[in-house]
Amino acid sequence: MEEMNIVALRLVVFVGVLSIMAMLEFVIPKRPLGFSKIKRWTTNSFFIVAGAVVIRIMAALPVPLAAVAAAYYAQTQGWGLFNMVDWPFWVELVLSLALLDMAIYFQHWASHKIPMLWMFHKVHHSDVDFDVTTAIRFHPIEIGLSMLYKIILIFLIGPAAAVVMLFEMILNGCAMFNHANIAMPKWLDSLVRLFLVTPDMHRVHHSKIREETDSNYGFSISLWDRLYGTYTAQPKMGHDLMSIGLPQHQNPEPTKILWLLKFPFMKDKE
């Protein structure tokens, strides 16, 4: 019953944020989309379902392979930093959220630098347009690898299960926000990006220009890119003229489900 409540809560938050961002994209769009929205949304939605199936299959194994379950298991075994110390909960909460988010930054950086990881992550970057559904467009194998990485982090850090659930919801919510095709006033964007990654900041990361793609790795907190020297404020061509996606795949192929499933195993045109 508790597991069902957690799943229901995450689903409500996911659908709620997705719906709000989709409505804002309709009301205050940043850029016109170049390809069929219906086809892209259908394709991108397939990958969130496929990823969920992979996680459920992993969870059927005799070890806790879901993030919240891993936190419960780590607590029972006394694994991880915060299961070995007796610090105030608010300290553990703040440090856990910060450490987990910084670790996701490094995972994203590694996904661009390590060829084996990039072969799956490039499915996300192959999207020829940039909107809220780009946030859920990840190859199922990358979803599985990402979950294994989170499990290791949780076993090392030892955050409470409630903190892990909160982090997952924040991460997913921020990802949908900063992938949204919405036009924020410049003053608001400048204010928000002091702490959080904004759509204009993350859109730079989806540029087809390699040096821009290799920047702005943050998913939630914008501090990491500034701290580690990977921050790019604006795209060279401007947001209206910049091209999204991979330079060798500026065509309808990245909108096709079967093509994307095979894409990691295809010989790169580069």
LOKOLVO-539039 format. One record per residue (C-alpha): x, y negated, z negated; residue in three letters. Coordinates in Angstrom, 2 decimals. Layout:
BEGIN
[[X; Y; Z]; "Ala"];
...
***
This chain:
BEGIN
[[0.00; 0.00; 0.00]; "Met"];
[[2.83; -2.40; -0.87]; "Glu"];
[[4.52; -1.65; 2.46]; "Glu"];
[[1.25; -2.39; 4.26]; "Met"];
[[0.96; -5.72; 2.44]; "Asn"];
[[4.51; -6.69; 3.47]; "Ile"];
[[3.85; -5.77; 7.10]; "Val"];
[[0.54; -7.67; 7.06]; "Ala"];
[[2.14; -10.78; 5.56]; "Leu"];
[[4.98; -10.79; 8.11]; "Arg"];
[[2.48; -10.26; 10.93]; "Leu"];
[[0.32; -13.16; 9.77]; "Val"];
[[3.34; -15.48; 9.55]; "Val"];
[[4.66; -14.31; 12.94]; "Phe"];
[[1.35; -14.75; 14.75]; "Val"];
[[0.72; -18.06; 12.99]; "Gly"];
[[4.07; -19.62; 13.93]; "Val"];
[[3.89; -18.21; 17.47]; "Leu"];
[[0.41; -19.67; 17.96]; "Ser"];
[[1.41; -23.10; 16.60]; "Ile"];
[[4.49; -23.29; 18.82]; "Met"];
[[2.50; -22.13; 21.87]; "Ala"];
[[-0.08; -24.86; 21.27]; "Met"];
[[2.62; -27.51; 20.83]; "Leu"];
[[4.23; -26.36; 24.08]; "Glu"];
[[0.92; -27.02; 25.80]; "Phe"];
[[0.39; -30.43; 24.16]; "Val"];
[[3.96; -31.83; 24.17]; "Ile"];
[[6.06; -29.78; 26.64]; "Pro"];
[[9.74; -30.70; 27.01]; "Lys"];
[[10.41; -29.26; 30.48]; "Arg"];
[[8.27; -27.90; 33.32]; "Pro"];
[[8.62; -24.12; 33.65]; "Leu"];
[[9.93; -22.79; 36.95]; "Gly"];
[[8.54; -19.25; 36.88]; "Phe"];
[[5.17; -17.63; 36.19]; "Ser"];
[[4.36; -18.10; 32.53]; "Lys"];
[[1.97; -15.13; 32.48]; "Ile"];
[[4.60; -12.77; 33.89]; "Lys"];
[[7.35; -14.05; 31.57]; "Arg"];
[[5.13; -13.90; 28.50]; "Trp"];
[[4.03; -10.35; 29.38]; "Thr"];
[[7.64; -9.26; 29.84]; "Thr"];
[[8.95; -10.99; 26.73]; "Asn"];
[[6.06; -9.67; 24.62]; "Ser"];
[[6.92; -6.13; 25.72]; "Phe"];
[[10.31; -6.47; 24.04]; "Phe"];
[[8.91; -7.40; 20.62]; "Ile"];
[[6.73; -4.28; 20.79]; "Val"];
[[9.65; -2.13; 21.97]; "Ala"];
[[11.83; -3.52; 19.18]; "Gly"];
[[9.17; -2.74; 16.58]; "Ala"];
[[8.97; 0.85; 17.85]; "Val"];
[[12.75; 1.22; 17.53]; "Val"];
[[12.66; -0.03; 13.92]; "Ile"];
[[9.80; 2.36; 13.05]; "Arg"];
[[11.75; 5.28; 14.53]; "Ile"];
[[14.83; 4.28; 12.54]; "Met"];
[[12.73; 4.01; 9.37]; "Ala"];
[[11.66; 7.64; 9.84]; "Ala"];
[[15.23; 8.73; 9.07]; "Leu"];
[[16.00; 9.84; 5.48]; "Pro"];
[[17.72; 6.52; 4.62]; "Val"];
[[16.23; 3.05; 4.19]; "Pro"];
[[16.57; 1.47; 7.63]; "Leu"];
[[14.27; -1.50; 7.21]; "Ala"];
[[15.67; -4.63; 5.63]; "Ala"];
[[13.24; -4.88; 2.70]; "Val"];
[[13.42; -1.14; 2.03]; "Ala"];
[[17.22; -1.39; 2.04]; "Ala"];
[[17.05; -4.11; -0.62]; "Ala"];
[[14.88; -1.88; -2.83]; "Tyr"];
[[17.28; 1.02; -2.32]; "Tyr"];
[[20.36; -1.12; -3.05]; "Ala"];
[[18.74; -2.27; -6.29]; "Gln"];
[[18.07; 1.30; -7.45]; "Thr"];
[[21.68; 2.24; -6.68]; "Gln"];
[[23.20; -0.91; -8.15]; "Gly"];
[[24.85; -1.79; -4.85]; "Trp"];
[[25.79; -5.32; -3.83]; "Gly"];
[[27.05; -8.43; -5.57]; "Leu"];
[[23.75; -9.64; -7.01]; "Phe"];
[[22.90; -6.21; -8.41]; "Asn"];
[[26.16; -6.31; -10.40]; "Met"];
[[25.82; -9.78; -11.95]; "Val"];
[[23.20; -11.41; -14.13]; "Asp"];
[[22.82; -14.83; -12.56]; "Trp"];
[[19.65; -16.96; -12.61]; "Pro"];
[[17.22; -15.96; -9.88]; "Phe"];
[[17.32; -19.38; -8.24]; "Trp"];
[[21.10; -19.11; -7.84]; "Val"];
[[20.79; -15.67; -6.29]; "Glu"];
[[17.98; -16.95; -4.05]; "Leu"];
[[19.95; -19.92; -2.67]; "Val"];
[[23.21; -18.00; -2.27]; "Leu"];
[[21.53; -14.97; -0.69]; "Ser"];
[[19.67; -17.07; 1.90]; "Leu"];
[[22.86; -19.00; 2.73]; "Ala"];
[[25.08; -15.90; 2.97]; "Leu"];
[[22.58; -13.98; 5.08]; "Leu"];
[[22.08; -16.90; 7.46]; "Asp"];
[[25.85; -17.44; 7.82]; "Met"];
[[26.26; -13.74; 8.55]; "Ala"];
[[23.62; -13.98; 11.31]; "Ile"];
[[25.59; -16.88; 12.79]; "Tyr"];
[[28.69; -14.68; 12.98]; "Phe"];
[[26.67; -11.80; 14.42]; "Gln"];
[[25.43; -14.13; 17.17]; "His"];
[[28.97; -15.37; 17.81]; "Trp"];
[[30.21; -11.77; 18.04]; "Ala"];
[[27.39; -10.93; 20.47]; "Ser"];
[[28.96; -13.39; 22.90]; "His"];
[[32.60; -12.44; 22.31]; "Lys"];
[[32.50; -8.62; 22.14]; "Ile"];
[[31.72; -7.10; 25.58]; "Pro"];
[[29.76; -4.12; 24.22]; "Met"];
[[27.48; -6.44; 22.25]; "Leu"];
[[27.16; -8.98; 25.07]; "Trp"];
[[25.96; -6.30; 27.49]; "Met"];
[[22.75; -6.08; 25.43]; "Phe"];
[[22.55; -9.70; 24.23]; "His"];
[[22.64; -11.00; 27.81]; "Lys"];
[[19.06; -9.72; 28.19]; "Val"];
[[18.05; -12.54; 25.86]; "His"];
[[20.08; -15.09; 27.85]; "His"];
[[18.82; -13.90; 31.22]; "Ser"];
[[15.45; -15.58; 30.64]; "Asp"];
[[15.08; -18.09; 33.48]; "Val"];
[[12.92; -20.42; 31.41]; "Asp"];
[[13.05; -21.43; 27.75]; "Phe"];
[[10.00; -21.29; 25.51]; "Asp"];
[[8.71; -19.68; 22.32]; "Val"];
[[8.60; -16.17; 23.82]; "Thr"];
[[12.34; -16.32; 24.57]; "Thr"];
[[12.76; -15.92; 20.80]; "Ala"];
[[11.35; -12.38; 20.94]; "Ile"];
[[13.17; -11.26; 24.09]; "Arg"];
[[15.85; -8.82; 22.88]; "Phe"];
[[16.79; -5.43; 24.27]; "His"];
[[15.56; -2.61; 21.97]; "Pro"];
[[19.12; -1.35; 21.48]; "Ile"];
[[20.22; -4.80; 20.30]; "Glu"];
[[17.29; -4.82; 17.86]; "Ile"];
[[18.48; -1.51; 16.42]; "Gly"];
[[22.09; -2.67; 16.12]; "Leu"];
[[20.96; -5.91; 14.51]; "Ser"];
[[18.97; -4.00; 11.90]; "Met"];
[[21.95; -1.79; 11.07]; "Leu"];
[[24.05; -4.93; 10.61]; "Tyr"];
[[21.45; -6.40; 8.23]; "Lys"];
[[21.40; -3.17; 6.21]; "Ile"];
[[25.17; -3.37; 5.71]; "Ile"];
[[24.86; -7.01; 4.66]; "Leu"];
[[22.13; -6.19; 2.17]; "Ile"];
[[24.15; -3.35; 0.66]; "Phe"];
[[27.10; -5.73; 0.23]; "Leu"];
[[25.22; -8.80; -1.00]; "Ile"];
[[22.49; -7.07; -3.01]; "Gly"];
[[19.66; -9.61; -2.59]; "Pro"];
[[16.26; -8.92; -4.13]; "Ala"];
[[13.67; -7.39; -1.81]; "Ala"];
[[11.50; -10.52; -2.09]; "Ala"];
[[14.45; -12.65; -0.99]; "Val"];
[[15.08; -10.41; 2.03]; "Val"];
[[11.42; -10.64; 3.04]; "Met"];
[[11.57; -14.43; 2.68]; "Leu"];
[[14.76; -14.58; 4.74]; "Phe"];
[[13.26; -12.45; 7.51]; "Glu"];
[[10.20; -14.71; 7.72]; "Met"];
[[12.33; -17.88; 7.72]; "Ile"];
[[14.65; -16.45; 10.39]; "Leu"];
[[11.79; -15.38; 12.66]; "Asn"];
[[9.92; -18.64; 12.14]; "Gly"];
[[13.00; -20.77; 12.86]; "Cys"];
[[13.82; -18.71; 15.95]; "Ala"];
[[10.37; -19.33; 17.42]; "Met"];
[[10.60; -23.03; 16.50]; "Phe"];
[[14.02; -23.64; 18.04]; "Asn"];
[[13.17; -21.71; 21.21]; "His"];
[[9.93; -23.64; 21.71]; "Ala"];
[[9.54; -25.81; 24.80]; "Asn"];
[[8.41; -28.85; 22.81]; "Ile"];
[[9.43; -32.51; 23.06]; "Ala"];
[[10.41; -33.89; 19.67]; "Met"];
[[11.05; -37.64; 19.28]; "Pro"];
[[14.80; -38.32; 19.24]; "Lys"];
[[14.70; -39.77; 15.73]; "Trp"];
[[12.90; -36.67; 14.42]; "Leu"];
[[15.25; -34.29; 16.24]; "Asp"];
[[18.27; -36.14; 14.80]; "Ser"];
[[16.82; -35.92; 11.30]; "Leu"];
[[15.76; -32.25; 11.44]; "Val"];
[[19.01; -31.01; 13.01]; "Arg"];
[[20.97; -32.32; 10.04]; "Leu"];
[[19.85; -29.08; 8.39]; "Phe"];
[[17.82; -26.95; 10.82]; "Leu"];
[[18.45; -25.91; 14.43]; "Val"];
[[16.03; -27.81; 16.69]; "Thr"];
[[14.75; -26.84; 20.16]; "Pro"];
[[16.99; -29.46; 21.83]; "Asp"];
[[20.01; -28.14; 19.93]; "Met"];
[[19.38; -24.49; 20.74]; "His"];
[[18.37; -25.15; 24.35]; "Arg"];
[[22.00; -26.14; 24.97]; "Val"];
[[22.96; -22.58; 24.01]; "His"];
[[20.78; -21.25; 26.84]; "His"];
[[22.47; -23.39; 29.49]; "Ser"];
[[23.93; -21.54; 32.48]; "Lys"];
[[27.17; -23.50; 31.91]; "Ile"];
[[29.44; -21.10; 30.02]; "Arg"];
[[31.02; -23.60; 27.62]; "Glu"];
[[27.55; -24.73; 26.54]; "Glu"];
[[26.35; -21.15; 26.16]; "Thr"];
[[29.36; -20.54; 23.92]; "Asp"];
[[28.15; -23.10; 21.39]; "Ser"];
[[25.25; -23.71; 18.99]; "Asn"];
[[25.06; -20.15; 17.68]; "Tyr"];
[[22.96; -20.99; 14.63]; "Gly"];
[[19.45; -19.59; 14.37]; "Phe"];
[[18.22; -21.41; 11.27]; "Ser"];
[[20.76; -23.63; 9.50]; "Ile"];
[[22.62; -26.06; 11.78]; "Ser"];
[[25.52; -26.48; 9.36]; "Leu"];
[[27.46; -23.42; 10.55]; "Trp"];
[[28.07; -24.75; 14.06]; "Asp"];
[[29.46; -27.99; 12.69]; "Arg"];
[[31.51; -26.19; 10.05]; "Leu"];
[[33.08; -23.70; 12.50]; "Tyr"];
[[33.53; -26.08; 15.43]; "Gly"];
[[30.92; -24.60; 17.80]; "Thr"];
[[28.51; -27.55; 17.84]; "Tyr"];
[[27.45; -29.23; 21.10]; "Thr"];
[[25.07; -32.14; 20.66]; "Ala"];
[[23.56; -32.39; 24.16]; "Gln"];
[[23.86; -30.62; 27.54]; "Pro"];
[[26.04; -32.29; 30.17]; "Lys"];
[[23.21; -32.42; 32.71]; "Met"];
[[20.59; -33.55; 30.21]; "Gly"];
[[17.63; -31.47; 29.09]; "His"];
[[15.49; -32.26; 32.14]; "Asp"];
[[18.12; -31.34; 34.74]; "Leu"];
[[19.99; -28.49; 33.02]; "Met"];
[[19.55; -24.94; 34.31]; "Ser"];
[[18.53; -22.15; 31.93]; "Ile"];
[[19.76; -18.56; 32.01]; "Gly"];
[[22.67; -16.75; 33.62]; "Leu"];
[[24.24; -18.39; 36.69]; "Pro"];
[[24.32; -15.12; 38.69]; "Gln"];
[[20.63; -14.34; 37.99]; "His"];
[[18.68; -17.49; 38.87]; "Gln"];
[[15.90; -15.45; 40.48]; "Asn"];
[[12.69; -13.59; 39.53]; "Pro"];
[[14.50; -10.35; 38.55]; "Glu"];
[[14.88; -11.34; 34.86]; "Pro"];
[[11.08; -11.54; 34.60]; "Thr"];
[[10.71; -7.78; 35.28]; "Lys"];
[[10.52; -5.30; 32.38]; "Ile"];
[[12.19; -2.31; 34.06]; "Leu"];
[[14.98; -4.48; 35.47]; "Trp"];
[[15.70; -5.87; 31.98]; "Leu"];
[[15.78; -2.42; 30.39]; "Leu"];
[[18.43; -1.37; 32.93]; "Lys"];
[[20.26; -4.70; 32.95]; "Phe"];
[[22.85; -3.87; 30.22]; "Pro"];
[[23.98; -0.83; 32.20]; "Phe"];
[[24.22; -2.56; 35.58]; "Met"];
[[27.53; -3.77; 36.97]; "Lys"];
[[27.86; -7.48; 36.31]; "Asp"];
[[28.08; -9.79; 39.29]; "Lys"];
[[30.62; -11.97; 37.52]; "Glu"];
***
